[in-house]
Amino acid sequence: MSKYYVIIKVNNNKEGYLGPNISGFHIKPQNNVEYEGIEVGHLILLKPELIESVIKRKVSKKIDSYLNYLYSILETDDDDTDPDDLNLVLNDVQRYKTIIMNRYSGYLDAYYIRSLFSKVKLVEEELKRKIKNSQKQNNFFQGFSR
């Protein structure tokens, strides 16, 4: 049996019961820290400002990880990068783009979504360019075989 609670801050914290049909942003926390207390398995955010800040933090971390990976690939400037690995990352970036469009677009404003798509497009274009260059390099070296 699961119960739904919300903590309302007025003058002091009050607990209130809510029904199962709550509309908001659903989160499953991934806390790996052991502690004594209430374990949260599912959380629904109701306040729009809080939802927006949580989504922006999640998206910025993911975009930063893609940009750091791309920067590490471009910084090494080796032609030893495997096109299959780059294709996997490119597919993941495209999947994440659809997640942004489908899951987060209802909570974020249009300007922020356009800026996110411009960043994602930059990552996609650089990955495609790197894949194309590495495939050309592999084809060039295969021409020298006996």
Secondary structure, 3 states (H helix, E strand, C coil): CCCCEEEEECCCEEEEECCCCCCCEEECCCCCCCCCCCCCCCEEECCHHHHHHHHHHHHHHHHHHHHHHHHHHHHHCCCCCCHHHHHHHHHHHHHHHHHHHHHHCCCCCHHHHHHHHHHHHHHHHHHHHHHHHHHHHHHHHHCCCC
